[in-house]
Amino acid sequence: MADTTTLDKEELRTFVADVLDVDEADLTDDADFVKTLGVDSLMALEVMVVLEKKYGVKLDEREMKDITCLRKVHDLLVAKLAK
């Protein structure tokens, strides 16, 4: 499990950009996965699955719908890992 005190946003950015097959420079903190980056629902689901595995967390359907940008992914993971 990841260290709960320091979830490196740049490491997360690299990881998510790789899964989404987008350039890290395009994956800004507030770039909307669907509207800005053209991510489809299948790719978004893949991100959630790999995040669950990598960080040992469980994301419910509501949380998955709320995750629309890197900032929200980071904030959710920080909250989940703090529990």
Buried (B, 14 or more C-beta within 10 A) or exposed (E): EBEEEEBEBEEBBEBBBEBBEBEEEEBBEEBBBEEBBEBEEEBBEBBBEBBBEBBEBEBEEEBBEEBBBBBBBBBBBBEBBEE
